[in-house]
Amino acid sequence: QVQLVESGGGLVQPGGSLRLSCAASGDTFTILNMGWYRQAPGRQRELIATRTNLGRITYTDSEQGRISVGRDGAANTLFLEIILLKPRDTAVYYCAADTTTGTTFWGQGTQVIVSS
């Protein structure tokens, strides 16, 4: 089992930046890939970026340039930084972990609201 806890969400003004964290615990040695997703009101959950356990990071075309993913290996924490926030970035942000067991684990999400 892998447990994921996201944090760092909140209310941010347009044009601002935000750093979200995803802390992994449990059987973290089983994690193959981790990813950041978001779900805006009334929309399906969408992928933002993924990071393999070898460090390869892939960003979706629509967000490349505004987002970056990093990791603190010692703390088993994955980060997502978003700059130049727009109202359409308002969403619940989730992290997920694909594991060697074939199971994908999800965090409970952290709410981001971009509004003036």
Steps between C-alpha positions, in 0.01 A plus 500: 500500500608852420353804667508839329423832665482819297543845654566858402170595342307814575380827359740670262468815293528480121860532392627351822681175556446194713696199616314183579645204684417131494646299785521126443522243775458128544641267236668778305755256362221363277441833325579502128361835395330792665277755341315821564139532387233760545124509480328828435132548590280317251795349315673167491823442683794579275868417507746785552837332530666172583833401647651153471705349779803557277432872499350548156238772509233549237271802484178533309536726200242749620679572826863472407679819589281587796550193711794312639529180698765422754567238762659479840610139506598498865153616596318294235328817392401610151448869427301688240571864442271711285575856399287765333187348646175557315140460612477188285764342726232485770464131577564226749855378447580135556812293495504134408753220517521199272656206675664170417195325643286637217305724733479875460465692824348846524516775752191683619588817315566861586276785385645788303288808433633772274300814548542867572 
